Amino acid sequence: MRCLIIADDEFSGAVLQRYVLQTGELDLVDVCASVPAALEVLKARDADLVLLETGGPGTEGDLALLRTLERRPALIVVTESQEYGVEAFDVDVVDYLVKPVLYARFLKAVERAQRRLNGGQPVPPGSVFIRINGRLTRIPLQDIFWVESEGEQVKVHTPGKVHLVQHSMKAMEQLLPETEFVRVHRSHLVRVDKIVDVESDNLVVYREVVPIGASYRAAVLARLPRR
């Protein structure tokens, strides 16, 4: 999504810019200090999402100006007070973020904006943000065949490519839905529907062999479909 930041506070603008730049799904259009300046930018360049930082009263006027655009972007308001966040909802803002904004909360707001732009439906297929080369990137869950520990990092195996990811194995296990993934070894986490065969000490996952730990075997077999 193409994202424009409007922030009259330099520090808030810098935080939002950092969040946008480290989120693989977002492309930064510009950072503007006011709504009128942003409108000038938007005359020449489209944006799918606008992050509007405001210190309090006046939010409604800023939103009214943005709604003069022929093509209306999704709006997220960043505010110092939840009170103004509630007012923003009354004028149909996608979400509001109360400062200081945590990155995890920022990502949830971005997800809501994506659903809004997708007609209110979740963005298919399910996906996760993982850190690759210092940048958070979205990867569809269906593309993750298995995860393998590599020291203090992990390798995420996807079709035709292996990503070295700056997450721990424990973090990946918490990140990936347990309805779709199963731990098969202390150093391996596998997508259940990619398991094609079970041998004595190994699994065949897609076209590769992955070890299965003795203490995990019963739990893995219980997750496989019965015929």
N, C-alpha and C positions, 0 to 999 in steps of 0.2 A: 504494500500500500504506500502511495506517495503521501508524505506527512509534512504539514506546515506547522511550525511552532510560533505562537504569539505570546510574548512574555515581556512585560515592562520591567520586571525584576531580573537583573543580569544573572544573579546566582541561580534562580529558578530556571531561567532559560538555558543555562549551561548544564544543569542536571538533566533537564528534559532532552536536550540535544545528545548528551551522552547515552541516555537510555535508548533513544531512537537509533543512534549509530550502532549500538551493540545488539540490536534486534534484527535478525535476518530478514524478517518479513516487511520491514519498513525502509523506505528510501526518503531521505531528508530533502525536501524541496527548498526550504529557506527558514531562517529564524528572523522574525519581525518584532519590533518593540511596541507596535500598536496595531489595532484593527485596520485603520485607514491604510497604513503601510502594507499590511497583508493583502488588502483588497487590490492594491496596485500590482502586487506579485501575482495574484490569482487571475488577473486579467490576461496574463501571458502564459501562466503555467497552471495546470490542473493539480488539485490535491484531493485525495480520497478521504484524508483524515486531518482535522485541525485540532491541535492541543492549545487551548486558550487558558493562559495563566492570568488570574485576577486576584487582587488583594481584598475584594469585598464588594460593596455596592457599585453598581454600574454594569454588572454582568449582563443584564437584560438588554441594555443599549448596545453592547458589543455584539450580542447574539443577533439582535435585529439587523445590524449592519451586515453581518455575515449572511443572513438570510436574503439579502438583496441579490446574492449571486444566482445566476441562472442555473448553474449546477451546484447543488448544495453538498458539501462534504459532511461526513460524520464528525460530530463535535464531542470532545472530552474537555470538561472544565477542570482546571487545577486551582484550588482555592485554599485560603488559610482557615476557613470556617465551614463546618458542615452545614451551618444555617444557609449559606449561600449555595451550597451544593444542592440542598432541597429545592431552593428557588430555581436553580438551573434545570432540575428535572421537570419542573412545571412548564418549562418552555422547550421540552422535548430534546434535551441533551442526552447523548448515549450513556454517559457515565460522568462522575465527578471524582476527583482525587483530592484528598485533604493533605496539605503539606505538614511535615516532610513526606514526600512520596517514596514509598519503598518500591523496588524494581518488580517484585512479585505482584504487587497490587497494580502496577503499571501494565504488566502483561495481561492481567485479567481484563482491564479496561480495553486494551487493544483487541482481545478476543471478542468482547462485546461489540466493538466497532465492526469487526469482521462479520459477525453475525448480522448486524444491521445492514451492512452493504450487500450481504448475501440474501436479502429478503427475509431476515429473521430466522434463517435456518443455520444450524451449525455448519462450519466449513468442512466439507468432506474431503478426504477421509480424516479420521482422528490423527492427531499429530502431536509432537512434543518439541520444545525448544531444547537443544543441547549445545554446549559450547565447543566450537570447532575453530582452532587457530585464533582463540581469544574473542570470537564473535558468536553470539547466540544465533543459531540457525534452526529453522523449523524443518523437521523430517517427518514424513507420514509414518505412522506406526506400521502400516502394511509393508513398508520398505525395510524395516529392521528385522533381519533374520535371526541374529543372535548377537550377544554382547560378550566380550572376552576381556578379562583383566590384563592390564599391561603396566606393571609397576603401580604407580600412584594414579595412572590414567586407565582408560578402557578403549578397546577397539570395538566400534560399532559396525557390524557387517551388513551392508546393503547391496542391492543388485549391482554388480560390476565395480563396487568401490568399498574400501574399508576406511572409516573415519577414526582418527585418533582424537578422543574426546577428553576434555579436562573435567571429568567427573569421576568420583569413586564408584566402585561396584555397588556399594550400599546405596549411594545416591541414585544410581540408575535403577536399582530394584525398586526404590520408592517412587521413582518418576514414571516407570512403565506400569500400565495397569495389570494387576495380577490376574484379571480375567483373560488376558491375552498372552501373558508371558509367565514362564516358570523357571525357577532356579534349578539347574540340573547338576551343578558342580560348584565348588566354592569360587571358581574363577569363570563360570559360564552361566549366562542367562539366555533362554531360548524362547522364541515365539512358538507357541504350541502348534499352530496350524502349519508350521514349516517343518515339523518333524515327520519324516517319511518312513523311518524304520528304527527299531530298537534292537541293538545287539547286546552282548553280555556286558561289556564295559563302555559302550559307545552308543551315540545316537547319530543317525544320518539326518542332517538338517539341510534341506534343499539338496545340494550336491556335495556337501562337505561332511566330514566326520567330526563330531564333538564328543568329548569324554563325558561320561555320566558317573557321578560319585555314588558309592555304595549307599551312603546315608540319604541320598536324594531319590534313589531309584523308585521306591514305593510311591512317593508323592508324585513323581513324574508319570508313572504308569496309571495312576488314578486320574490324571488329567487328560489322558488320551481317550478319544471317542471309542466306544465299544461297537463292534459289528456282530 
